[in-house]
Amino acid sequence: MQLGRFDLQTLNGGRFWIDGGTMFGVVPRVLWERQFPADEQHRIAQRCSCLLVSTQGRLVVIDTGYGPKLPEKQQRQISAEADEPLIASLAEFHVRPEDVDTVIFTHLHFDHAGGASRLLADGSIQDVFPRAEYVVQRREWITATGNFPEYRGAYQSENLEPLAKSGRLRLIDGNVEILPGLRSFVTGGHTDGHQAIIIESEGEVAIYLGDLCPTWRHLPVLWCLGYDVHMAQTRRSKAELLGLIADHGWLALFDHDPDIAAAKLTRNDRKDFAIVEPMFDLPRGDLSHAPWFS
């Protein structure tokens, strides 16, 4: 879809199934299961909805899904897609990994950073985007690489080391302009350095929410993930950003909803938010004249 001078397209970073309780934390199952029916293993369907942003010959990917390196046991547990779903999704837009200029991470959990690297035949791990600058909040990087016991299992070194070795890792601090029209908004909450990405052009705005609000079922401000390290901060940031989206008619972009990639929002009488205009995927335009098309 067109957003001012930007073209935005949803990328599939991999579909998967995950325990429903982890996605809703303290919310009782009797409530969340009305919105998200679970399977016989108590799992709910999810998708890693990454984002391709293009403008003036530049190509940006926001988040990378879980990638091809998951251990076999984990692949079975979450019914992960085989191979590299993100790369296959990029190919649908005639984009090769070497065409991508910038990769931005909302945070560094496996289902957001795993697709940026792959395992080679000799057992080594290499980053996937050979020209891209990798952008993440400095606080997130320090947390992810600090071997803090309270975050044991939250971050995988095989996803992080290739980024560091690439020589193209850019650590940013706070709310900054990453590229013209793309700004970071540090939300915290889900992780210490979690950031949403604000995309603005010619008076139009979309916000890629990351795991601050991963699906439309998480629009109630108090409905948070079990993984959130600071639940109160998640609630504060969610109320602020969703309020801006609803009040200004901006577009909310969801990173894990299996059905709806984006939506316009409104406030409801419960001091929460509801969908006005759902988009089951971002409308796909004619890309045959795009500068990377061949």
Buried (B, 14 or more C-beta within 10 A) or exposed (E): BEBBEBBBBBBBBBBBBBBBBEBBBEBEEEEBBEBBEBEEEBBBBBBBBBBBBBBEEBBBBBBBBBBBBBEEEEBEBBBBBEEBBBBEBBEEBEBBBEBBBBBBBBBBBBBBBBBBBBEEEEEEBEBBBEEBBBBBBEBBBEBBBEEEEEBEEBBBEEBBBBBBEBEBBEBBEEEBEBBEBBBBBBBBBBBBBBBBBBBBBEEBBBBBBBBBBBBBBBBBBBBBBBEBBBBEBBBBBBBBBBBBBBEEEBBBBBBBBBEBBBBBBBEEEEEBBBBEEBBEBBEEEEBEEBEBEE
